[in-house]
Amino acid sequence: MSEMSKLRWRCRRGMKELDELLTRYLEQHYAQACAEEQQLFQDLLEMQDPEIYAYMIGRERPRDEAMHHLVQRIATVLRT
């Protein structure tokens, strides 16, 4: 199984909204992202759905500034 296939599988969450957001980011932006951003995305996929969702809707903010930047980038996928 390729790395992208594994990541696509990990993007499948318990919430349809997260599935769509994370998969769209993976397909449209992940390959062009720098290694640091790719690692941050993988770290994000390790988090629980409620935490990711709270970040995406702006109810909570990641403490790590780089993670916050990634979350903002993924959230903008909705608007594109």
C-alpha positions as CSV (number, residue, x, y, z in Angstrom):
1,M,0.0,0.0,0.0
2,S,1.5,3.4,-1.0
3,E,1.9,6.3,1.4
4,M,-0.9,8.2,-0.2
5,S,-3.2,5.2,0.1
6,K,-2.4,4.9,3.8
7,L,-3.0,8.6,4.3
8,R,-6.3,8.5,2.3
9,W,-7.4,5.7,4.6
10,R,-6.5,7.7,7.7
11,C,-8.5,10.7,6.4
12,R,-11.6,8.6,6.7
13,R,-13.1,9.8,10.0
14,G,-16.3,9.3,12.0
15,M,-17.5,12.7,10.7
16,K,-18.3,13.2,7.1
17,E,-17.3,16.9,7.2
18,L,-13.8,15.9,8.4
19,D,-13.6,13.2,5.8
20,E,-14.2,15.7,3.0
21,L,-11.9,18.4,4.4
22,L,-9.0,16.1,5.1
23,T,-9.3,14.2,1.9
24,R,-9.5,17.3,-0.2
25,Y,-6.4,18.7,1.5
26,L,-4.6,15.4,0.9
27,E,-5.5,15.3,-2.8
28,Q,-5.0,19.0,-3.6
29,H,-2.2,20.2,-1.4
30,Y,-0.3,17.4,0.4
31,A,2.1,16.4,-2.4
32,Q,3.2,20.0,-2.9
33,A,3.6,20.8,0.8
34,C,7.0,20.9,2.4
35,A,8.2,18.0,4.6
36,E,7.4,19.9,7.8
37,E,3.8,20.5,6.7
38,Q,3.4,16.9,5.6
39,Q,4.5,15.7,9.0
40,L,2.1,18.2,10.7
41,F,-0.7,16.7,8.6
42,Q,0.2,13.2,9.7
43,D,0.3,14.4,13.3
44,L,-3.1,16.0,12.8
45,L,-4.5,12.6,11.6
46,E,-3.4,11.1,15.0
47,M,-5.8,13.4,16.9
48,Q,-9.3,12.6,17.9
49,D,-12.2,13.8,15.6
50,P,-13.7,16.2,18.2
51,E,-10.4,18.0,18.6
52,I,-9.8,18.3,14.9
53,Y,-13.3,19.5,14.3
54,A,-13.0,22.1,17.1
55,Y,-9.8,23.4,15.3
56,M,-11.5,23.5,11.9
57,I,-14.5,25.5,13.0
58,G,-12.3,27.8,15.1
59,R,-13.8,26.8,18.5
60,E,-10.3,25.9,19.7
61,R,-6.8,26.8,18.5
62,P,-3.8,24.5,18.4
63,R,-1.1,25.6,20.8
64,D,1.6,24.9,18.3
65,E,1.8,27.8,15.8
66,A,2.8,25.6,12.9
67,M,-0.2,23.3,13.5
68,H,-2.4,26.4,13.7
69,H,-1.2,27.5,10.3
70,L,-1.9,24.1,8.8
71,V,-5.4,24.0,10.4
72,Q,-6.1,27.4,8.8
73,R,-4.9,26.2,5.5
74,I,-7.1,23.1,5.6
75,A,-10.1,25.1,6.7
76,T,-9.7,27.4,3.7
77,V,-10.1,24.3,1.5
78,L,-13.8,24.6,2.2
79,R,-13.9,28.0,0.6
80,T,-12.1,26.9,-2.6
